[in-house]
Amino acid sequence: MALQRQLNMADPDGLYAAIIDAHAGLTEAESAALNARLVLLLANHIGDPAVLAEALAVARKSLGK
């Protein structure tokens, strides 16, 4: 399985709003912990080491690193 990089969700704005709402009222540390837990849950769901390695590389590259 290759990393899906094209839009693959019916309501991206709704997802963004849900993510923002999930962070409401959290401290910076709690927000970072929520992000880490979400990443680990989604990584477990994907499960494919090659896809996860590609996703990490793409995300890191987007930071200019």
Secondary structure, DSSP 4 states (H G I P E B T S, - for coil): -----S---S-HHHHHHHHHHHHTT--HHHHHHHHHHHHHHHHHHH--HHHHHHHHHHHHHHTT-
